[in-house]
């Protein structure tokens, strides 16, 4: 999740590496690429190689985890 101290300093669009960094999602670049491939995270190609993610799209996919989310992730076991 975007750290509370950083959002004001993030640019309007981010690279895959910036989204994966500890300042944003703190995950691997491959995880970000999988989110894009699944359609969970919109991304935009700029030129032949550069891929950018809009900060507002990144913020839009973030939502609080609910008990239902936890139950479905645990395969129905008690949470």
Residue frames relative to the residue before (quaternion, step in Angstrom):
aa qw qx qy qz dx dy dz
X 1.0000 0.0000 0.0000 0.0000 0.00 0.00 0.00
X 0.5739 -0.5842 0.4283 0.3819 3.56 -1.08 0.62
X 0.4356 -0.6970 0.5018 0.2695 3.55 -0.82 0.96
X 0.5729 -0.6340 0.4057 0.3243 3.56 -1.02 0.82
X 0.6853 0.4892 -0.3016 0.4473 3.62 1.06 -0.56
X 0.7173 0.5129 -0.2438 0.4037 3.60 1.15 -0.46
X 0.5613 0.6678 -0.4243 0.2427 3.70 0.82 -0.75
X 0.6438 0.5345 -0.3459 0.4246 3.61 0.92 -0.70
X 0.7107 0.4512 -0.2611 0.4724 3.59 1.13 -0.55
X 0.5443 0.6165 -0.4131 0.3912 3.62 1.21 -0.17
X 0.4703 -0.6715 0.4862 0.3023 3.60 -0.98 0.77
X 0.6812 -0.4992 0.3468 0.4080 3.59 -1.27 0.26
X 0.7836 0.1131 -0.0928 0.6037 3.59 1.13 -0.55
X 0.2158 -0.7981 0.5597 0.0566 3.53 -1.08 0.86
X 0.4572 -0.6391 0.5365 0.3076 3.53 -1.24 0.49
X 0.6732 -0.4609 0.3707 0.4438 3.58 -1.27 0.19
X 0.6506 0.5180 -0.3190 0.4545 3.60 0.95 -0.83
X 0.6587 0.5046 -0.3155 0.4604 3.59 0.97 -0.79
X 0.6414 0.5102 -0.3234 0.4729 3.60 1.02 -0.77
X 0.6920 0.4768 -0.2746 0.4674 3.60 1.00 -0.81
X 0.5412 0.6690 -0.3885 0.3296 3.62 1.16 -0.50
X 0.6658 -0.5064 0.3683 0.4057 3.59 -1.25 0.34
X 0.6043 0.5697 -0.3612 0.4240 3.62 1.12 -0.49
X 0.7509 0.3225 -0.1948 0.5424 3.61 1.19 -0.46
X 0.8625 -0.0267 0.0543 0.5024 3.58 -0.29 -1.28
X 0.2461 -0.7934 0.5194 0.2004 3.59 1.20 -0.42
X 0.5131 0.5889 -0.4458 0.4373 3.55 0.78 1.10
X 0.6413 -0.5120 0.3807 0.4263 3.57 -1.24 -0.06
X 0.6093 -0.5362 0.4321 0.3931 3.54 -1.25 0.39
X 0.6036 0.5579 -0.3537 0.4464 3.59 1.10 -0.67
X 0.6231 0.5293 -0.3422 0.4631 3.61 1.04 -0.72
X 0.6430 0.5040 -0.3211 0.4790 3.59 0.97 -0.81
X 0.6479 0.5147 -0.3186 0.4623 3.60 0.95 -0.85
X 0.6369 0.5160 -0.3265 0.4707 3.63 1.03 -0.75
X 0.6275 0.5266 -0.3362 0.4647 3.62 1.00 -0.79
X 0.6469 0.5028 -0.3090 0.4829 3.57 1.04 -0.81
X 0.6744 0.5099 -0.2964 0.4442 3.60 0.86 -0.97
X 0.6710 0.4857 -0.2892 0.4798 3.62 1.07 -0.74
X 0.4855 -0.6630 0.4355 0.3675 3.56 1.22 -0.40
X 0.4455 0.7034 -0.4441 0.3310 3.59 1.28 0.17
X 0.7821 0.2008 -0.0828 0.5841 3.56 1.11 -0.71
X 0.3308 -0.7497 0.5332 0.2105 3.62 -0.47 1.13
X 0.0023 0.7796 -0.6260 0.0185 3.56 -1.07 0.78
X 0.2472 -0.7784 0.5699 0.0908 3.52 -1.20 0.62
X 0.3268 -0.7288 0.5683 0.1977 3.54 -0.94 0.93
X 0.1050 -0.7611 0.6393 0.0316 3.54 -0.95 0.98
X 0.8031 0.0167 -0.0534 0.5933 3.56 -0.26 1.22
X 0.7496 -0.4349 0.2631 0.4239 3.58 -1.24 -0.14
X 0.8164 0.2815 -0.1279 0.4877 3.64 1.06 -0.55
X 0.6857 0.5213 -0.3043 0.4068 3.59 0.95 -0.78
X 0.1057 -0.7607 0.6390 0.0432 3.55 -1.00 0.97
X 0.0742 -0.8018 0.5929 0.0035 3.56 -0.85 1.01
X 0.2104 -0.7387 0.6305 0.1122 3.54 -1.21 0.70
X 0.3819 -0.7159 0.5318 0.2427 3.57 -0.81 0.98
X 0.5523 -0.6327 0.4342 0.3260 3.56 -0.95 0.92
X 0.6610 0.5067 -0.3255 0.4476 3.60 0.92 -0.79
X 0.6152 0.5197 -0.3549 0.4749 3.64 1.10 -0.56
X 0.6281 0.5258 -0.3243 0.4732 3.56 1.04 -0.78
X 0.6784 0.4797 -0.2896 0.4751 3.59 0.91 -0.90
X 0.6298 0.5647 -0.3246 0.4232 3.59 1.09 -0.73
X 0.6902 0.4774 -0.3025 0.4519 3.63 1.00 -0.69
X 0.5738 0.5892 -0.3813 0.4221 3.58 1.24 -0.30
X 0.1346 0.7708 -0.6143 0.1013 3.56 -0.93 0.93
X 0.5908 -0.5804 0.4087 0.3834 3.59 -1.11 0.52
X 0.4459 -0.6566 0.5378 0.2842 3.56 -1.17 0.63
X 0.1941 -0.7856 0.5802 0.0929 3.57 -0.93 0.95
X 0.6752 -0.4596 0.3697 0.4429 3.57 -1.29 0.14
X 0.6165 0.5435 -0.3472 0.4517 3.59 1.05 -0.72
X 0.6285 0.5250 -0.3308 0.4690 3.59 0.98 -0.82
X 0.6722 0.4981 -0.2944 0.4620 3.57 0.91 -0.93
X 0.6498 0.5174 -0.3172 0.4577 3.60 0.98 -0.83
X 0.6836 0.4680 -0.3034 0.4708 3.60 0.90 -0.83
X 0.6470 0.5132 -0.3216 0.4632 3.60 1.07 -0.63
X 0.7071 0.4434 -0.2659 0.4824 3.58 1.10 -0.62
X 0.5301 -0.6542 0.4038 0.3578 3.59 1.24 0.14
X 0.7042 -0.4773 0.2633 0.4549 3.58 1.12 0.57
X 0.4682 0.6608 -0.4605 0.3634 3.59 1.25 -0.02
X 0.6278 -0.5401 0.3924 0.4002 3.58 -1.16 0.49
X 0.3374 -0.7451 0.5483 0.1743 3.54 -1.02 0.87
